[in-house]
Amino acid sequence: MAPFAVADVFATKAVGSPVVSPDGALAIFTLTETDVEENSSKTSLWSVGLGDGGGEPELLVEAPASEPRLSPDGRRLSFVRGGQVWVAPLDGAGEPAQLTDIPGPTPTPRYTLDAVPTRCTADRCPRPSQVASGARCGPIT
C-alpha cells in the first residue's frame, strides 16, 4: 500500500456543517471537493436519511452553497451562496430564492422560533450601534 500523499489530501472530499432535521429523520451536510488543476474548491449541500441504514446521500443544492440551517418546522432550508442568504423548500417543490442583497460580511441564516426566516432590511446586517440610526432586521414576508 502506497503512503498517503499530498495529492490524496486534495482528492479527499470533506464533509462538514451537519444539521439534523427536527424530527431526527434527516441530516443535511456540506460536501467540499477540491480541483487542484483549477486551484479551486466547491461546496454543495447534501442530505441523508438517518433511519434504517440511511440510504444514499442526495444532492439538495448545487455549489456554491454553505452554512445550511433548517427551519424549526423542518420545511425550509436556508443556506449561504455568493455571500447572501437563500432559502428553499426542503421537499424540493420549488427553486431556492435569494433573501438578502447586502454588502459586507456574509450573514448567517437564522430562524425565529415560529419558523419565520429572518433577513436584514438595511444595506448590511446591522450592529447594535447601527440600529439607532434606523437599520433593522425583520421577518421575510
Salt bridges, closest charged atoms under 4 A:
GLU33 OE1 - LYS13 NZ 3.68
ASP73 OD2 - ARG75 NE 3.28
